[in-house]
Amino acid sequence: MSTRMANAQSVTRAWHLIDGEGQVLGRLASQVASILRGKHKPTFTPHVDTGDAVVLINAEKVRLTGDKMEQKIYYRHSGYRGGLKAASARHVMSRTPARIVVAAVKGMLPKTPLGHAMIKKLHVYAGPTHRNQAQSPVARPLRWKAKS
């Protein structure tokens, strides 16, 4: 019996709806990255994008543990000399909460063209409403529940 390898034509994609309210950022990001890669499927193949699309809502209600709100720094660069900008997680969360979730998930995906294609299937929204109703995303329970 030979091992079956998935290819781009045989992949069936689904849409998952995940609520980030009260979830710890790292635990949430690892589960989302696993769905984007397709590791939850029995047909997972490392060199093929077998993952599903994810719609994540309530990104503004994601938690960071400890003192990470003040101590965690997000960097960006303008491309010019001296153009390095730094902002704390609290500052980034107040302006663009989706950026924190995208950065966490992107760090858990492969740093290859395949990983770049996977991150495009992630749709993050700060609030409870989203623009992907037409895709009929199915609410997916998380493996780790938020502590009350």
ABEGO torsion letter per residue (X at the ends): XBBBBBBAAABBBBBBBBBABGBBAAAAAAAAAAAAAGAABAABBAABBABBBBBBBGAAABBBBEAAAAABBBBBBAGBBGABBBBBAAAAAAABAAAAAAAAAAAABBBBAAAAAAAAABBBBABABBAAAAAGBBBBBBABBBBX
